[in-house]
């Protein structure tokens, strides 16, 4: 069923690519897709290789453009994303809250590098839920997180969610303790070391691009005296307005939903999603949008954990209310039956 959902949604999103929104680096995404596996693009290596493979092995022989190849890959990621949402919850309110958000434009044939990282991060959250609720191994979730980082390094900002699963504070002793056995921690460390070695060896043996990710990418505390690319300073009104714009562009109801329903957050999984929301808020707050509002597709990532969390809380609140109403109706029926003799 999930394969059918993914395939159908991917086909629909690709067919609707005429409605796609222009992104900050769409022109670059097209140009690098035309290259033949020449550069290990550190910022999003798997995404770049996937786009190049789709173009050279499928779209170029058919006489189609690089933009169509990249858009096709984004649409396929959209199919995976929607299928993952269905695996997380089939409640109509959850699905409506997530699928009605403009965040979905990331997958609508979008010509950029952000579709697959968001789709794989959604799979990571699903793996986290299965770990917490079904006892699935934590290393499976780690593999998905590392896969997401291989599609785009913005996934690294969500590493604290994995740490949240690894360690916690003992409520009785007030001390930090491991939540996982030593054997599982050793497996997690071995997987991370192997991934880090592969990324390091690739940088040592291949031509590398996408290295401009230093501290200069952060929003400055004050504007430089000389001319610069920065549009505002940290904590300024212009900064806040831009950050709220990215919310409005990707999830208009997300922040309001969190403020209204946050007190209903229950359980480890929803708490883990809340940590992910904090990670998304923090990194998008600190990162400077060099292309201004056109960088909406990069900053739309903040909507991913936010929509999943609010959607789940909304669905559970509705289910509890429905259950309560049914219980009241049942009690009224029983009372009336008794009175009726």
Phi, psi and omega in degrees: 000317182294327177294319179296319178298313181298315181295316180295316180294319179300316179297319180294314181296323179291324178293332181267013184297343176296342180263006183298155181260142180292136180250173186298318185239035181299322180296320178293320180299322177293314185293320182285336176292336180282343178287159184253075172054035186271337188233133170274099185275099192303326185293325181207066188298310183294324179297314180298314180296323178296315179297318180294319179295316180299321181287308188286329183265341185233304189279321179297315177300334179271001180074025181260165188274166175294325179300320178292323179296314179295317179298323177297315179299320178296320180294320177297319176300323177297321176297318177297319181298311182294320177299323178292321176300317179296324178292328179288317180194137177260006181296131183304323181293321177297311181294320180297316181297323182279318186279340178275350182284144177299348176308332183295341177299339177303330186255356186276065181064027185289136182263085179193188188252018190251358183288309186289326179296322179288322178296316182287327174297324176297320176296322177301315179296324176296318178296324176297317180297318180292329175293315185285325187258337183239356180078020177296151183297141181290334181296334177295319177295320179298320179300319179291323177295318178291325175296318178298318178295331178286333174282325174196135186290353177297338178297338179300330180297344181263010178303325178303336178293326177289322177296325177300325179282335184279320187224156179200171182268128178290118183295335181276313183268341181074017180249156176284142180215158175285138176267349183239150179293161184300320181301317181291324178294323178295320178296317179300317180294318180297319179296317180295318180298318179298316178297315181297322178295318179297315180295319180293316179296323178298321179289332181278336187248345183243163173288126189250138174231175179071040182263003185273061183238036181278191181296342179293346179280351181276155176293127184285153176289329175214153183290137176298152180292325178274168180297137183215176180274352185291141181260339183197175178250163181299136177073006176282163179295323178297323178295312180298318180297319179295318180296318178291330175298318179295326174297311182297328183283333184249326182208080185303328183259359187295308183294318178296319179297321179294318181293323183280326187249001184303329181289349179267000181296126183224152171081160184296321183294314179294326175295322177295319176297324178296321174299319179296321177299317178298319177298315180297317178297317185293312185290324178288336176286323184274333185279137182272127177280092185300331180259020175062224183294339178291348177274018182303327185289327175291313185281350177297343179305331180299337182282339186299297180291330181296312180294320179296315181295308182296321178298318179294316180295318179298315180295318181291323177296318178295318181295319179295320179294319179296319179296320179295318179296320179295322179294319178296318179297321179294318179295320178297321179295316180296320179295317179295322179296321179293316180293330181281354175088000000 
